[in-house]
Amino acid sequence: MTKYTLTIAYQRESTTLSDLDGDATTVGDIKAQLAQIYQVPEPAQSLLYRGKKLQDNTALLDSLGFPMTGQIKLMLLGTRADDAAKVVAALAAATAPPPARGPGYKPVPLYNRVSSKSSPHTLSSLATEHTNHTFLEIQTLPQFSNQAGARAILERLRDDPGIARVMQTRRWTVGQLIELSPAEATILGYNRNRGQVIALRLRTNDLSGFRAYRNIRMVLIHELAHMVFDEHANDFKALNSELTKDVGMYVCFLGMNLSSFCRF
């Protein structure tokens, strides 16, 4: 009888399940234990081994091609039950009928859009607003015109509700969010040392303006997936898809109505 030891990574946490009987333990059994540990409902779980999703809950561990000895690393993707409840609550609030408009009625916005010009951010304010799980510093390219426009885009990305949600949920902190030099003509962005620096191409090829915000944000989501995986293997692709879905759900439920994100 083969005994397995599984190490399952979830966001920035991990847990180890030991002495699992290969001919008696199923994928569904593992998911049931993970539901108790991480509070991610079984239907919401995606369990990955070497980038491949373990879809058959009835499959025995012996049938999955695990090595006979040593630790086996899996990755769990999914939304915790309490986080899902918050999203549902946000959707309910966004679609609730407005209150009766009596004398003195003032509409209450679902969220506040703060202009970076009227309310500049500092490192101390970021620690208060985003509990340090944010982009700690922003830099633009001084040799190009319209630095204010470039900084506004980077600040908008930092404060984007969907991006901020992903950063906080996964406890990610990025040292610098910077504008990518147009001299880097073959790439749209990069992530150096898993969060030391993330650089993004903001300007069009002819340098006459800025690229569409939604496209820049898609590149940022891609670079955030490099917080966990360096190579563009299946694990990376699965995480990138998960982040895109998480940002899209939160943005849509806040009522921002960006069609490129409201299809999932």
Secondary structure by P-SEA (a helix, b strand, c coil): cbbbbbbbbcccbbbbbcccccccccaaaaaaaaaaacccccccbbbbccccccccccccccccccccccbbbbbbbcccaaaaaaaaaaaaaaaccccccccbbbbbbcccccccccccccaaaaaaaccccccccccccccccaaaaaaaaaaaaaacaaaaaaaaaabbbbccbbbbbcccccccccccccccbbbbbcccccccccccaaaaaaaaaaaaaacccccccaaaaaaaaaaaaaaaaaaaaacccccccccc
